[in-house]
């Protein structure tokens, strides 16, 4: 199966275990909290959220916020979200996480996913043109958030 799909105008990338991240709890009932980070495997990412796997069993509710830190292509992302579903997957737990709404972050995620797909499939011109149309104004998000880019 291909690693990228476009559904209802929303970009979704399947990483197939190629991307790792670290997850921590950063707030509980809107009060700041700091927990250790734990490594996770990213399965999918879209502009609205992501799916990941870990050995930890997180509760499914929006009373707490998690921070997901990862590198997608040349982009280093620090994302906030809420766990919305959980299921067993072999010896791990699989989770669905929706991002805390943020227009600038959403634009930056578009750029990161676009960059990732370009690295995987440099000859897929039509797909790149679609991503470029979807990511209008994302350069502003890049300047405002001053994301670190490697190389």
Secondary structure as a PSIPRED ss2 file (coil, helix, strand):
# PSIPRED VFORMAT (PSIPRED V4.0)

   1 X C   1.000  0.000  0.000
   2 X C   1.000  0.000  0.000
   3 X C   1.000  0.000  0.000
   4 X E   0.000  0.000  1.000
   5 X E   0.000  0.000  1.000
   6 X E   0.000  0.000  1.000
   7 X E   0.000  0.000  1.000
   8 X C   1.000  0.000  0.000
   9 X C   1.000  0.000  0.000
  10 X E   0.000  0.000  1.000
  11 X E   0.000  0.000  1.000
  12 X E   0.000  0.000  1.000
  13 X E   0.000  0.000  1.000
  14 X E   0.000  0.000  1.000
  15 X E   0.000  0.000  1.000
  16 X E   0.000  0.000  1.000
  17 X E   0.000  0.000  1.000
  18 X E   0.000  0.000  1.000
  19 X E   0.000  0.000  1.000
  20 X E   0.000  0.000  1.000
  21 X E   0.000  0.000  1.000
  22 X E   0.000  0.000  1.000
  23 X E   0.000  0.000  1.000
  24 X E   0.000  0.000  1.000
  25 X E   0.000  0.000  1.000
  26 X E   0.000  0.000  1.000
  27 X E   0.000  0.000  1.000
  28 X E   0.000  0.000  1.000
  29 X C   1.000  0.000  0.000
  30 X C   1.000  0.000  0.000
  31 X E   0.000  0.000  1.000
  32 X E   0.000  0.000  1.000
  33 X C   1.000  0.000  0.000
  34 X C   1.000  0.000  0.000
  35 X C   1.000  0.000  0.000
  36 X C   1.000  0.000  0.000
  37 X C   1.000  0.000  0.000
  38 X E   0.000  0.000  1.000
  39 X E   0.000  0.000  1.000
  40 X E   0.000  0.000  1.000
  41 X E   0.000  0.000  1.000
  42 X E   0.000  0.000  1.000
  43 X E   0.000  0.000  1.000
  44 X E   0.000  0.000  1.000
  45 X E   0.000  0.000  1.000
  46 X E   0.000  0.000  1.000
  47 X C   1.000  0.000  0.000
  48 X C   1.000  0.000  0.000
  49 X E   0.000  0.000  1.000
  50 X E   0.000  0.000  1.000
  51 X E   0.000  0.000  1.000
  52 X E   0.000  0.000  1.000
  53 X E   0.000  0.000  1.000
  54 X E   0.000  0.000  1.000
  55 X C   1.000  0.000  0.000
  56 X C   1.000  0.000  0.000
  57 X C   1.000  0.000  0.000
  58 X C   1.000  0.000  0.000
  59 X C   1.000  0.000  0.000
  60 X C   1.000  0.000  0.000
  61 X C   1.000  0.000  0.000
  62 X C   1.000  0.000  0.000
  63 X C   1.000  0.000  0.000
  64 X E   0.000  0.000  1.000
  65 X E   0.000  0.000  1.000
  66 X E   0.000  0.000  1.000
  67 X E   0.000  0.000  1.000
  68 X E   0.000  0.000  1.000
  69 X E   0.000  0.000  1.000
  70 X E   0.000  0.000  1.000
  71 X E   0.000  0.000  1.000
  72 X E   0.000  0.000  1.000
  73 X C   1.000  0.000  0.000
  74 X C   1.000  0.000  0.000
  75 X E   0.000  0.000  1.000
  76 X E   0.000  0.000  1.000
  77 X E   0.000  0.000  1.000
  78 X E   0.000  0.000  1.000
  79 X E   0.000  0.000  1.000
  80 X E   0.000  0.000  1.000
  81 X E   0.000  0.000  1.000
  82 X E   0.000  0.000  1.000
  83 X E   0.000  0.000  1.000
  84 X E   0.000  0.000  1.000
  85 X E   0.000  0.000  1.000
  86 X E   0.000  0.000  1.000
  87 X E   0.000  0.000  1.000
  88 X E   0.000  0.000  1.000
  89 X E   0.000  0.000  1.000
  90 X C   1.000  0.000  0.000
  91 X C   1.000  0.000  0.000
  92 X E   0.000  0.000  1.000
  93 X E   0.000  0.000  1.000
  94 X E   0.000  0.000  1.000
  95 X E   0.000  0.000  1.000
  96 X E   0.000  0.000  1.000
  97 X E   0.000  0.000  1.000
  98 X E   0.000  0.000  1.000
  99 X E   0.000  0.000  1.000
 100 X C   1.000  0.000  0.000
 101 X C   1.000  0.000  0.000
 102 X C   1.000  0.000  0.000
 103 X H   0.000  1.000  0.000
 104 X H   0.000  1.000  0.000
 105 X H   0.000  1.000  0.000
 106 X H   0.000  1.000  0.000
 107 X H   0.000  1.000  0.000
 108 X H   0.000  1.000  0.000
 109 X H   0.000  1.000  0.000
 110 X H   0.000  1.000  0.000
 111 X H   0.000  1.000  0.000
 112 X H   0.000  1.000  0.000
 113 X H   0.000  1.000  0.000
 114 X H   0.000  1.000  0.000
 115 X H   0.000  1.000  0.000
 116 X H   0.000  1.000  0.000
 117 X H   0.000  1.000  0.000
 118 X H   0.000  1.000  0.000
 119 X H   0.000  1.000  0.000
 120 X H   0.000  1.000  0.000
 121 X C   1.000  0.000  0.000
 122 X C   1.000  0.000  0.000
 123 X C   1.000  0.000  0.000
 124 X C   1.000  0.000  0.000
 125 X H   0.000  1.000  0.000
 126 X H   0.000  1.000  0.000
 127 X H   0.000  1.000  0.000
 128 X H   0.000  1.000  0.000
 129 X H   0.000  1.000  0.000
 130 X H   0.000  1.000  0.000
 131 X H   0.000  1.000  0.000
 132 X H   0.000  1.000  0.000
 133 X H   0.000  1.000  0.000
 134 X H   0.000  1.000  0.000
 135 X C   1.000  0.000  0.000
 136 X C   1.000  0.000  0.000
 137 X C   1.000  0.000  0.000
 138 X H   0.000  1.000  0.000
 139 X H   0.000  1.000  0.000
 140 X H   0.000  1.000  0.000
 141 X H   0.000  1.000  0.000
 142 X H   0.000  1.000  0.000
 143 X H   0.000  1.000  0.000
 144 X H   0.000  1.000  0.000
 145 X H   0.000  1.000  0.000
 146 X C   1.000  0.000  0.000
 147 X C   1.000  0.000  0.000
 148 X C   1.000  0.000  0.000
 149 X E   0.000  0.000  1.000
 150 X C   1.000  0.000  0.000
 151 X C   1.000  0.000  0.000
